[in-house]
Amino acid sequence: MSVAFLTDLAAAPANDVVELGNRLAQELTVEAVQVPRSGLAMVAMRDAVFAEPFHLGEIPVATAAVQVTAADGRQASGGAALISDREDLVIATAICSAVFEARLPGWEAVQTLVATGAAQRQRIAASRAAVRQQTRVDFSELTTPETP
Amino acid sequence: MITLESTWTSAGQQRHFRDLLTALSFPGRIVPLPAEDRSESAHVSMVACLADAGSTLADPHALLSSRTWGLVAATPTAVDRAAFILLDGRRPADATLQPQRGTLEEPEGGATLIISVESLGAGPLHLRARGPGIATEHTWSVAGLDPRWLVQRAAWIDYPRGVDVILCDAQRIVAIPRTTILTWES
């Protein structure tokens, strides 16, 4: 499963993802491979000069890993780790990733949500680019013309 | 979306932890696990309520399934470095096993041994416990526990250093902290 897939799916409306995960779970046997968890995680980083480790702060993190079995016996594994405190959302995302990866029944609906999320990401990126453009500084105006 | 056995839910693990605290408070007392939480054997329930992704766990007798390892998410570790060690009491004790016993400054570094036995309360091995948490002495019987584990336990304890033991049958537990003095006959 590509990072882009999960990033796009995470950008889709959360309630739509949960609703789709619930719908897919009704047609599948879903088994937890890891206990779904949500909580706070420290963001560990290193400073750029001395490479000393430090913690930037805490972020909410939810993780899940599942194995799904379709009615025809096909199996697939899926997982997700999201910056979120919603266990239902991360479980639904893990189910969607398994279904999409193995093209199990319902994968087209996952693809539609992924496309929705991708479009949302593009809108956000365009909006941020516009803001950056407005604050652009032309440093060439600050230079002093050289005297002959 | 996912139905997990109660052993793996926060509420189930909290119930098991309360039972473990009761067992540790009264060494030698047979403590049944809640009826609603009996989807897994007691040794799995103890692993589930004690260990998590930040724990080190040794399973030298391969008592845990790959699914259970995934759900516990503990780090598989060699016996001599593990905080929790899962053992099959029916097997003879291995003198080469050297669990962590802590230090004088940090006795809490001693390992917790979770030993699976056939039955608590009936069996050919009769144990007698004395020490903190026991008014005078407490006796009970065990089936499926090689007495050489008890010999090893005594050798591993040099108070305050030592190991703590939890005996588990299908659905019951008995705690034997390092402060408990054990004698036995079979």
Interface residues (C-beta under 8 A of the other chain):
Chain A: G21 N22 A25 V30 E31 A32 V33 Q34 V35 P36 A65 V66 D88 I91 A92 I95
Chain B: M1 I2 L4 W8 R67 G70 L71 A73
